[in-house]
Structure formats: C-alpha cells, structure tokens
C-alpha cells in the first residue's frame, strides 16, 4: 500500500510539477529554428516509424537533430527519470518535436509558441481500441487516469494510413477540438514496401538467419501479446508439431512475437528444422516481404502486410475474451481480409488448399480502405507538410 501511494505521489510530482517546470525554465532560451528532437520511448535505436524521416532529414538538410531514448520497460524507473529530465531540457529549445507513441511525458508540457509537434503513429489502420476509446473493463479507472495524465500532446500533425481511420484517432486521442491534426498522409515506414532494394535485402537477411528457408515457402506467425504491456505474455495455442506434420515438406514457419513479450513459448525440439523464432533476428518489414502466408490475430501488422496483397489467416481462438478486454474500432469478423480460425485444424486445412481458397480481391479492398495513403511517398509528404517551406533554407 505504501509503495502504491509513493508511486502516485511521484507520478503527480514529476508530471505536474518537475517536468513542466524544467521545460519552462529552459524555454527562457529562444527556439532554435533548425533543431529537431526525436523521442523514442522503448527501443535503443530509432524505430521504423522514424527511420526514413530521420534519414531524409540527415542526408538532405543541415539540421541540428537530437535523438532521446528513454528505454521504458528496460531501465529502472530512476534511470528513465534521468533520461526524461534530459529530454525536457533539450526539447524546450527545439523547433520540431517528433513522437511515434502516446505517453504522459509528452502531454505534461505546454507547447511553446512557434514549436511544432509531429506524431508518426506506430500502428497502421485502426484495429484494437486504444487511449480514450479503449474498452478495458479490467482496468476500472483507465479513463480517469488518462484524463488526469493525458497521453497526447498538442499535435500539429498525427499521420495515419487512410482517410477511413481519421475518426478513430480523433476519438482515441481526444482531439475533437482539433480534428484537423489527424492527417491521412500515410505512414513513413511503409515506403520501404515500394522499394526493390529493401525486398532484396529482406530475403538476404532471411537466408542468412534461416538458411533452411531456401527453396521453401514461408508461413509467418505474428501474434500480438496478451495482458498488459508490463506483464505481456505470448499466445501459445499454435500447434507447431501438427503444422510440421502436414505442411513441413512445402513450408517453414517463422514466429515473431510482440517485442514487449519477455518469456516466449519454446519450439518443440523435433520441429527445429521447420519452425524458427525470429523475434530478435528479423525486423517486421523483412517478415512482411518474405512471407507467403501471414497468420496473425489482432496485430496491426496485417495492415502493412495487405500492401503486398498476400494471403492472411486469423487465429482468433480467444476472440470473445479479447474483445471483452480490449474491443475493436470495427467489427472483427467483417473487417478481417481472410478466414477467422479458432483451431489449428482449420488453419492447416485452409493453407493446404490455399491456391483454390485465397481471394485476392478481399485483401485488395481491405488495402484500399485502410492503407490508401501509403503509396510509397509518405515520407516526402510528411516532411513537406510538417516542416513547411521554411525548411528549404536548410537544404544542403
């Protein structure tokens, strides 16, 4: 009880007093017109939501670019706190702030006059509810917590993958007073799926990582996690041995768990030449390129995968339970561009007969609805819209 009270007091003090004060003190200095700050919450390097924008800015413009890595979920609370304070000091004089997620550290400070804030949101489409849209009956006071400690800043632009999903982001981020900040400019990271050199590199990475993949078709299993992020678990209902027995002559199976999952199900030893855990060895864009069939459940990876218009299977054995805890923006059974399976037998039967059963037009229509702004030119559009013509004076 004492520990819980301490955490509440600490959160209030840092978000309501310390961080805003630190930001305001350093805001006494003038804005630096060519200064750009990226904030990466979890990962030790820039994630794919940032990578192409960073590369374009670095190669073509003379800008003062800073990157902050908080390592939330990896470092201790005190270590993260130190990094947050460093971010506050640095962000206070940056003309441009760029995020890819929502977090109370971003919303606890008031944007300076002349400052611009971009969120290159990390999930395509609109699948699972999040933020103020989330239907998490187990969390009780979730909505009150978000209202007390908002997760979204005063954005100038939030990039989304199509006009279709704008409404969902307005609702989830609480942007009813400024719906125009939600912009269907496309997602920068999806530009790679239109570049042949990335596809070639993806297959090179696959064969270097899993040499046994040569000459085989690829089934990828990319589920989302279960539970809360801090105690995330991986689903373990896929029967790898049954897949091997039926499909092993033609396919291999690549498994990529959500990165927040620490303890992953083991692959049976007798399936070691068929199934491979590539969570730490293949980035998701490589997996999308090399897969012939994608098995997922409630992961937003299906939106990017639809750009290549390949078959998908949905292993939703716990659909009712997941819906009760999380909820969806769209009716799950109507939106999914592939068969919904509750058993391993259903999945195997579909894959074994996939040439006759796969309807490409369903995936194409899904792509047109949810990914229409992801046309290979999102990065250039985002830079042009966010930085405005004033960036041209810094062009190399």
HUDA-V368370 format. One record per backbone hydrogen bond with DSSP energy under -1.0 kcal/mol. CO is the residue of the C=O (numbers start at 0). NH is the residue of the N-H. E is the energy in kcal/mol with one decimal. If there is no record, write none. Layout:
BEGIN
co->(CO/CO)
nh->(NH/NH)
e->(E/E)
END
This chain:
BEGIN
co->(0/1/2/3/4/5/6/7/8/9/10/11/12/12/13/16/17/18/19/20/21/22/24/25/31/31/33/34/35/36/37/39/40/46/46/49/50/51/52/53/54/55/56/59/60/62/63/65/67/70/70/75/76/77/78/79/80/81/82/83/84/85/86/87/89/90/92/94/95/96/97/98/99/102/102/103/111/115/116/116/117/118/126/129/130/135/138/140/141/142/143/144/150/152/156/157/159/160/161/162/164/165/166/167/168/169/171/174/177/178/180/182/182/186/187/189/190/191/194/195/196/197/198/199/200/201/202/203/204/205/209/210/212/216/217/217/218/219/220/225/227/228/232/237/238/239/240/241/242/243/246/246/249/251/252/253/254/257/267/268/270/270/273/275/277/282/283/284/285/286/292/293/294/295/298/299/300/301/303/304/305/310/312/313/313/315/317/318/319/320/321/325/326/330/331/335/338/340/342/343/344/345/346/347/350/352/353/358/359/360/361/362/363/364/365/366/370/372/376/377/378/379/380/381/382/387/388/390/391/393)
nh->(4/5/6/7/8/9/10/11/12/13/14/15/16/17/18/20/21/22/23/24/25/26/27/28/34/94/63/95/65/97/67/69/71/49/50/53/54/55/56/57/58/59/60/395/62/64/35/37/39/73/74/79/80/81/82/83/84/85/86/87/88/89/90/91/92/93/31/115/36/117/38/119/121/105/106/107/114/96/155/156/98/158/328/132/133/138/140/144/145/146/147/148/102/154/118/182/185/372/164/165/168/169/170/171/172/174/131/177/180/181/157/159/184/189/190/192/193/194/198/199/200/201/202/203/204/205/206/207/208/209/212/213/215/251/291/292/253/294/255/232/230/231/225/239/242/243/244/245/246/247/249/250/216/218/275/220/277/260/270/271/273/274/252/254/281/286/287/288/289/290/219/312/221/314/301/302/304/305/306/307/308/293/295/315/340/318/321/322/323/324/325/134/128/334/335/337/313/315/346/347/348/349/350/351/353/356/357/361/363/364/365/366/367/368/369/370/373/374/380/381/382/383/384/385/386/390/391/393/394/61)
e->(-2.2/-2.4/-2.1/-2.0/-2.4/-2.8/-2.5/-2.4/-2.7/-2.7/-2.6/-2.4/-1.5/-2.9/-2.6/-2.2/-2.8/-2.6/-2.6/-2.5/-1.9/-1.1/-1.3/-1.1/-2.0/-1.2/-2.8/-2.0/-3.0/-2.7/-2.6/-2.5/-2.9/-1.9/-1.8/-2.7/-2.4/-2.4/-2.5/-2.7/-2.3/-1.9/-1.7/-2.7/-1.3/-1.1/-2.5/-2.7/-3.3/-2.2/-2.4/-2.5/-2.1/-1.8/-1.7/-2.4/-2.1/-1.9/-2.1/-2.3/-2.1/-2.0/-3.5/-1.4/-1.1/-1.5/-3.0/-2.8/-2.6/-2.8/-2.2/-2.9/-1.5/-1.5/-1.1/-1.3/-2.0/-2.6/-2.8/-1.7/-3.1/-2.3/-2.5/-2.1/-1.3/-1.5/-2.0/-2.4/-2.3/-2.2/-2.1/-2.8/-2.0/-1.9/-2.3/-2.9/-2.2/-2.2/-1.1/-1.3/-1.5/-2.2/-2.1/-2.6/-2.3/-2.4/-2.6/-1.0/-1.8/-1.6/-2.9/-2.2/-2.2/-1.7/-1.9/-1.4/-1.8/-1.8/-1.4/-2.4/-2.0/-2.2/-1.8/-1.8/-2.6/-2.2/-2.5/-1.9/-2.1/-3.9/-2.3/-1.6/-2.2/-2.1/-2.6/-1.8/-2.9/-3.9/-2.7/-2.3/-1.1/-1.3/-2.8/-1.2/-2.0/-2.6/-2.4/-1.7/-3.3/-1.7/-1.2/-2.6/-2.5/-2.6/-2.3/-3.1/-2.5/-1.9/-2.0/-1.5/-2.0/-2.8/-3.0/-3.1/-2.3/-1.9/-2.2/-1.9/-2.4/-1.5/-2.8/-2.7/-2.8/-2.9/-1.2/-1.6/-2.4/-1.6/-1.4/-1.4/-1.2/-1.9/-2.5/-1.3/-3.6/-1.4/-2.8/-2.7/-2.1/-1.5/-2.5/-1.8/-2.0/-2.2/-1.9/-1.2/-2.7/-1.6/-1.4/-2.6/-2.4/-2.0/-2.6/-2.6/-1.6/-1.6/-2.5/-1.1/-2.4/-2.4/-1.8/-2.6/-2.4/-1.7/-2.6/-2.6/-1.8/-1.3/-1.7/-2.9/-2.4/-2.0/-2.4/-2.9/-2.0/-1.9/-1.9/-2.3/-1.4/-3.7)
END
